Every structure is written in structure tokens, then in C-alpha cells.
Amino acid sequence: MLSIRLRKWVVALAVVLGAGFASAAHADSGTIRISVLKGGWFIGASGGSGTLVFQGRRYPLSIGGLSAGLVFGASKTDLVGTVSNIRRPSDVAGVYGAAGAGVAAVRGVSAIVLTNEKGAVLTMQGRQAGLMVNADLSGLAISLRR
């Protein structure tokens, strides 16, 4: 009798644990490369393009954004990294928000982790060139180009 109850508990526990991991198991990851130009005087704007590689296919991206706070100068940033927790290419599209501070004088190194409303997580690093001083709140919008 005890072994039947124990088996039932083990099966029930396996079902519960399996259901908890099922959604994470279906999520996938890819690589992302973006290039962003940013400029501003108190209010900043940014724009650029990029590429998502997901499940062996390449998807072109458009980048745009605004920032407000202390923003002076202009810079170009090239970032490369991974995007995780996505199920389809369209999951990378969305608005990513960040608060940041930094200085780029001629050349600098950047690293950033961003999350959108769909749960996609961008982990990127790269180089920044230009003259930029910022302490701002910014939003970055990524969309798939057709």
C-alpha cells in the first residue's frame, strides 16, 4: 500500500515539475548584432539597424529610440550578443527601457542587458565611438524589417 502511494506522489511530482519546465524548454536563443547612432542636446534620439540570427535564419532589424535627461554629444555604438527567452523571431521586437550614465570620448566599451515586454533578454557588448556624456532614461524600440 505504501509503495502505491509513493509511486503516485512521485508521478504527481514529476508532472508538476515537468509542467514548470515546459515553458522554459520551448524558449530558444539567437544572436543579435546592432549598430546605433545616438545624438542629443538634453533630449537625445537614436536610430540604427541590426540582424537577428535565429534557428539558422537571418532577420533584419530596425532600431529607434529617445532619451531624456543629461544628454550631450553624438556617438556610434556597435553591439553584438545573444537574445534569449524567445520562441519566434518576432519576440525580439518591442520596447526596451534603460537608465544609464556614461562618457564616451573617442572610443569606449559598452555592455548592456535589456528586457522587453515579451520577456526577450538581450545581453550585448561592443564598442562606442564619439563624444557623448549622458545620465538619462532611454527607450530603445526594435522591430523586424520586412
VMD Tcl script that draws the C-alpha trace (Angstrom):
set ca {
  {0.00 0.00 0.00}
  {2.79 2.40 0.87}
  {4.63 1.74 -2.37}
  {1.50 2.57 -4.43}
  {1.08 5.89 -2.60}
  {4.77 6.64 -3.01}
  {4.56 5.93 -6.74}
  {1.52 8.22 -7.06}
  {3.39 11.03 -5.26}
  {6.46 10.56 -7.43}
  {4.35 10.64 -10.61}
  {2.41 13.70 -9.41}
  {5.66 15.48 -8.51}
  {7.15 14.66 -11.91}
  {4.06 16.05 -13.67}
  {4.17 19.28 -11.65}
  {7.90 19.76 -12.20}
  {7.58 18.91 -15.89}
  {4.83 21.49 -16.35}
  {7.00 24.13 -14.68}
  {9.90 23.46 -17.03}
  {7.81 23.01 -20.18}
  {7.51 26.72 -20.95}
  {11.22 27.34 -20.42}
  {12.13 24.31 -22.52}
  {10.32 25.73 -25.54}
  {12.14 29.07 -25.35}
  {15.16 29.40 -27.60}
  {18.00 31.85 -28.15}
  {19.78 33.51 -31.03}
  {22.50 36.01 -31.78}
  {22.00 39.69 -32.40}
  {24.17 42.42 -33.89}
  {23.12 46.08 -33.89}
  {24.62 49.41 -34.85}
  {23.10 52.53 -33.28}
  {23.79 56.23 -33.85}
  {22.85 58.46 -30.91}
  {22.91 62.21 -30.63}
  {21.37 64.85 -28.47}
  {21.33 68.07 -26.57}
  {19.23 67.47 -23.40}
  {16.86 65.28 -25.43}
  {18.50 62.57 -27.49}
  {17.46 60.40 -30.38}
  {18.92 57.20 -31.69}
  {18.47 55.07 -34.75}
  {20.13 52.19 -36.45}
  {19.85 48.71 -37.81}
  {20.83 45.19 -36.97}
  {20.47 41.50 -37.63}
  {18.95 38.68 -35.60}
  {20.13 35.13 -36.35}
  {17.53 32.69 -35.03}
  {17.32 28.98 -35.84}
  {19.73 29.39 -38.76}
  {17.85 32.26 -40.45}
  {18.77 35.96 -40.61}
  {16.19 38.65 -39.82}
  {16.91 42.35 -40.47}
  {16.09 44.74 -37.61}
  {15.30 48.46 -37.32}
  {16.33 50.35 -34.19}
  {14.94 53.65 -32.90}
  {14.74 55.43 -29.60}
  {14.55 58.54 -27.45}
  {16.33 59.60 -24.29}
  {15.76 62.42 -21.84}
  {17.96 63.77 -19.09}
  {21.55 64.89 -19.38}
  {22.49 64.07 -23.00}
  {25.24 65.93 -24.85}
  {27.08 64.86 -27.98}
  {26.94 62.10 -30.53}
  {28.18 58.54 -30.70}
  {28.02 55.35 -32.69}
  {27.72 52.05 -30.87}
  {28.21 48.60 -32.39}
  {26.94 45.78 -30.18}
  {26.91 42.02 -30.55}
  {25.48 39.40 -28.23}
  {22.66 37.00 -27.56}
  {18.92 37.21 -27.29}
  {17.35 34.60 -25.05}
  {13.89 33.53 -23.93}
  {12.30 33.84 -27.38}
  {10.05 31.39 -29.19}
  {9.87 33.13 -32.58}
  {11.78 35.97 -34.27}
  {9.00 38.49 -33.58}
  {9.60 38.09 -29.81}
  {12.73 40.27 -30.13}
  {10.57 43.16 -31.37}
  {9.45 45.56 -28.67}
  {10.46 48.39 -26.40}
  {13.49 48.07 -24.15}
  {13.97 50.65 -21.39}
  {17.15 51.58 -19.57}
  {18.55 54.10 -17.16}
  {22.19 54.79 -17.74}
  {25.14 57.04 -17.33}
  {28.36 57.16 -19.23}
  {31.02 59.05 -21.07}
  {32.47 58.17 -24.45}
  {35.42 60.19 -25.64}
  {36.71 58.94 -28.96}
  {36.40 55.21 -28.08}
  {34.78 53.26 -25.27}
  {33.43 49.83 -24.43}
  {29.77 49.15 -23.74}
  {27.93 46.24 -22.16}
  {24.20 46.11 -21.55}
  {21.40 43.71 -20.60}
  {17.86 44.68 -21.64}
  {14.44 43.01 -21.41}
  {11.29 43.76 -23.39}
  {7.61 43.26 -22.54}
  {7.60 39.78 -24.15}
  {10.40 38.57 -21.88}
  {13.17 38.61 -24.50}
  {16.54 39.27 -22.88}
  {19.31 40.99 -24.84}
  {22.84 40.56 -23.48}
  {25.24 42.59 -25.61}
  {28.70 44.10 -25.57}
  {30.63 46.19 -28.03}
  {32.36 49.44 -28.84}
  {31.21 53.03 -28.69}
  {32.90 55.82 -30.64}
  {32.25 59.55 -30.50}
  {31.88 62.20 -27.85}
  {28.90 61.58 -25.58}
  {28.09 62.46 -21.98}
  {24.85 61.06 -20.65}
  {22.89 60.44 -17.47}
  {19.47 59.66 -18.81}
  {16.43 57.46 -19.15}
  {16.18 55.98 -22.57}
  {13.96 53.71 -24.57}
  {15.04 51.56 -27.47}
  {12.48 50.16 -29.90}
  {13.44 47.17 -32.04}
  {11.28 45.99 -34.92}
  {11.63 43.36 -37.63}
  {12.06 44.78 -41.12}
  {10.24 43.08 -43.93}
}
mol new
graphics top color blue
foreach p $ca { graphics top sphere $p radius 0.5 }
foreach p [lrange $ca 0 end-1] q [lrange $ca 1 end] { graphics top cylinder $p $q radius 0.2 }
display resetview
